[in-house]
Amino acid sequence: MTAAPPTAAAPDHREIREAVRALCQRFPGEYWRKLDRERTYPAEFVRALTEAGYLGCLIPEEFGGSGLGIGAAAAILEEVHASGGNGAACHAQMYTMGTILRHGSAAQKARFLPEIAAGRLRLQAFGVTEPTAGTDTTAIRTAAVKQGDRYVVNGQKVWTSRAEHSDLMLLLARTAPRDPARKTDGLSVFLVDMRAALGKGLTIRPIRTMLNHATTEVFFDNLEVPADCLIGREGAGFRYILDGMNAERILIAAECVGDARWFVAKARDYAKERVVFGRPIGQNQGIQFPIARAYAQSQAAALMVGRAAALYEAGAPCGPEANMAKMLASEASWFAADTCLQTHGGFGFAEDYDVERKFRETRLYQVAPVSTNLILAYIAEHVLGLPRSY
Ligand SMILES: Cc1cc2nc3c(=O)[nH]c(=O)nc-3n(C[C@H](O)[C@H](O)[C@H](O)COP(=O)(O)OP(=O)(O)OC[C@H]3O[C@@H](n4cnc5c(N)ncnc54)[C@H](O)[C@@H]3O)c2cc1C
């Protein structure tokens, strides 16, 4: 099944989609199933995407990337997911560099972006969430204290995905005490070279989860980092992190659209071939209608992803659209997942069908990188003007 272009106006990136589909054929269900069972990282798949240049697609050409827009990046990740794979192992390599691109110094851009574009440096660890702060990022406690030409970092992060498969980490830390009147001040962003830091104040501990996600806890114990790791202005880090969130939400939403497409196609195919009571189960409207609904929901979500991507590419504000795209797409993929599982009956639970794996994988996106409630709060307060609840 081929999805319609996200919007009539937006380019559908047909060539990129076809090339990504062809690449993904080299990584079929058995590949992902084995990794899932062993909870290992899809190194070969990530290498293939890197070599094809897809992970550097958002880096401008002057820094060695392909200088494509977010719509192209969304198309790449959507196709990975629609093929039955999972881009979570490497999607952050696409967009985490945006903080350096937007807020880094000329020297930092020249030093890091070409290496990231070539895949020689992996920047796909993003340390924001902490165990005691949760969604309230302004309550983080990891602190970086300036001492001469260095910062000394102490604290802990949780859910830092891909830390074991990244050379660099974008770290949000407190550089000034929390001021209740200006809660978003006093946070700063650092680009930490984890290769130099491991065993010298940095410890990474994997967390085993319901899906194969390479996520970790990270501990900082008097870790010394050079002062030139600071990105932009000290104390302005919260805004820098917010600036990167629209891209992340659009790309995760595209992955959800891809998942939904995979579930709908899988459910449709099974409903056509599975015969019970002497006819295909798909002849029953009780089976047909949820699949049709899942299709309609995923197409609607794709339109919102396309709208958010078009605004982003035009440099226009797109916070509401990026958030709505992420929420609608994650709900569409979850409904499609549930429908696909139900359509398969008992076989939906068998590992060999990949349905239960994708079901677990797509569930994440209503929690991370931002939970649905927080998106609803954003829409209520920032779009509808309702009073702040927190
Ligand atoms: C597999 C995985 C990978 C992740 N990768 C990363 C990563 O690479 N880097 C990183 O920094 N973080 C990462 N995260 C963290 C993720 O962003 C958070 O889990 C997510 O933002 C939710 O925060 P929390 O878990 O602390 O939930 P909490 O903040 O504890 O919230 C728990 C629940 O309460 C709800 N809630 C909280 N406050 C309110 C409110 N005021 N109104 C209504 N509902 C509310 C939330 O919506 C949520 O459903 C990852 C998480 C997972 C599970």
The ligand as an ORCA input file, in Angstrom:
! r2SCAN-3c Opt
* xyz 0 1
  C      12.205      4.463     26.050
  C      12.362      5.896     26.449
  C      13.333      6.678     25.828
  C      13.554      7.997     26.230
  N      14.594      8.719     25.682
  C      14.929      9.915     26.244
  C      16.128     10.588     25.858
  O      16.868     10.130     24.969
  N      16.461     11.740     26.484
  C      15.680     12.279     27.481
  O      16.041     13.327     28.015
  N      14.520     11.672     27.852
  C      14.142     10.511     27.267
  N      12.989      9.860     27.672
  C      12.176     10.456     28.735
  C      10.820     10.913     28.243
  O      10.957     12.113     27.524
  C       9.923     11.034     29.478
  O       9.684      9.715     29.969
  C       8.631     11.714     29.173
  O       8.851     13.057     28.838
  C       7.694     11.655     30.389
  O       8.374     12.065     31.539
  P       8.404     11.141     32.833
  O       8.674      9.748     32.428
  O       9.319     11.735     33.832
  O       6.927     11.196     33.363
  P       6.324     12.138     34.532
  O       6.736     13.537     34.306
  O       6.661     11.508     35.827
  O       4.794     11.976     34.238
  C       4.092     10.740     34.477
  C       2.711     10.871     33.869
  O       2.032     11.969     34.494
  C       1.583     12.879     33.495
  N       1.695     14.239     34.010
  C       2.762     14.833     34.637
  N       2.471     16.096     34.946
  C       1.220     16.345     34.507
  C       0.355     17.480     34.502
  N       0.758     18.647     35.025
  N      -0.865     17.364     33.953
  C      -1.271     16.190     33.421
  N      -0.502     15.069     33.375
  C       0.721     15.157     33.909
  C       2.473     12.673     32.297
  O       1.795     13.028     31.106
  C       2.754     11.170     32.361
  O       1.728     10.473     31.715
  C      12.729      8.563     27.238
  C      11.714      7.785     27.824
  C      11.539      6.471     27.455
  C      10.479      5.659     28.150
*
